[in-house]
Amino acid sequence: MKPKPTRQARSQETLKRILDACDSLLKQKTFEQITMQDIASKAGVSVGNLYNRFEDRGALIEHLLLRYQEQFLDEFMRALARRPPSADLAQKLLILAQCLQASIANLRPAFLMLASRPTIQNNKQSGTQANTDQIVESAVEWLAQNPGDQESAIDPERARFVIASMAMQLQFDLIFGTGTRLFGDRLLESLAQQAHHHLAR
């Protein structure tokens, strides 16, 4: 006979259903078009249960954004692990741009939501900034591996700025298509060259 799930396990499962439902709805509608009733129905919970957990849609979205960032970090780290860095800095930066783009593309609903509603106060979640910092630090550590020559011995502070800028440009391209319009298929190559220019000087 299977043991009954604990109250904590049931609570976590319900939370997962709610966040999954919100995520699914964001792929079909804008943030403004989604109601708490929509989310509750999709998740199979009562509206009262939903309001017991989240005071409004903004609070729910803050929680979902934190999960998006955790997913981004996990996907980004796995992508980097599959691509061991060469000793060549220019090649490393191109690989890094490819991994960032792939990870960001998987989170398109989150970025579109933020673009349409910039007033979401997700900064209240201390874990949000922590995850962002961890993404940048992981990328800096990866870049510093296997230095082939003096050029590859990067300045960590400069690398942090370059990586954050690269990620920001890729996010803007995902939402507005600005980079793709300017550079087409050469977008990642262009970003890697810009980063190389700043790191190698």
URWO-V894992 format. One record per pair of residues at least 6 apart in sequence whose C-alpha atoms are under 7 Angstrom apart, sorted by the first residue. I is the first residue (numbers start at 1). J is the second residue. D is the distance in Angstrom with one decimal. If there is no record, write none. Layout:
i->I j->J d->D
i->I j->J d->D
This chain:
i->17 j->43 d->5.2
i->18 j->39 d->6.8
i->18 j->43 d->5.0
i->19 j->64 d->6.1
i->21 j->39 d->5.9
i->21 j->42 d->5.4
i->21 j->43 d->5.3
i->22 j->39 d->5.8
i->26 j->109 d->6.1
i->27 j->109 d->6.0
i->30 j->113 d->6.9
i->31 j->113 d->6.2
i->36 j->47 d->6.9
i->36 j->57 d->6.6
i->37 j->47 d->6.1
i->40 j->46 d->5.8
i->40 j->47 d->5.5
i->40 j->50 d->6.4
i->54 j->60 d->5.7
i->58 j->120 d->6.4
i->62 j->122 d->5.0
i->65 j->110 d->6.8
i->66 j->127 d->6.9
i->66 j->128 d->5.6
i->68 j->107 d->6.8
i->69 j->128 d->6.9
i->69 j->131 d->6.4
i->70 j->131 d->6.7
i->72 j->103 d->5.8
i->72 j->104 d->7.0
i->73 j->135 d->5.9
i->75 j->103 d->5.9
i->76 j->99 d->6.3
i->76 j->100 d->6.6
i->76 j->103 d->5.6
i->79 j->99 d->5.8
i->80 j->99 d->6.6
i->85 j->92 d->5.6
i->85 j->145 d->6.9
i->86 j->92 d->6.3
i->86 j->146 d->6.8
i->87 j->146 d->5.3
i->87 j->147 d->5.2
i->87 j->148 d->4.4
i->88 j->148 d->6.4
i->88 j->152 d->7.0
i->89 j->152 d->5.4
i->90 j->192 d->6.8
i->90 j->196 d->5.9
i->92 j->143 d->6.5
i->93 j->192 d->5.1
i->94 j->188 d->6.6
i->94 j->189 d->6.2
i->94 j->192 d->5.0
i->97 j->188 d->5.9
i->97 j->192 d->6.5
i->98 j->188 d->6.7
i->100 j->167 d->6.5
i->101 j->170 d->6.3
i->104 j->171 d->6.8
i->105 j->174 d->7.0
i->111 j->175 d->6.9
i->112 j->175 d->6.1
i->136 j->160 d->6.1
i->136 j->163 d->6.5
i->136 j->164 d->6.7
i->140 j->156 d->6.5
i->140 j->159 d->6.2
i->140 j->160 d->6.5
i->144 j->153 d->6.6
i->144 j->154 d->6.6
i->147 j->153 d->6.1
i->151 j->200 d->5.8
i->154 j->199 d->6.4
i->158 j->199 d->6.7
i->159 j->199 d->6.7
i->162 j->195 d->5.9
i->166 j->191 d->6.6
i->172 j->178 d->7.0
i->173 j->179 d->5.2
i->173 j->180 d->6.6
i->179 j->187 d->6.2
i->180 j->187 d->6.1
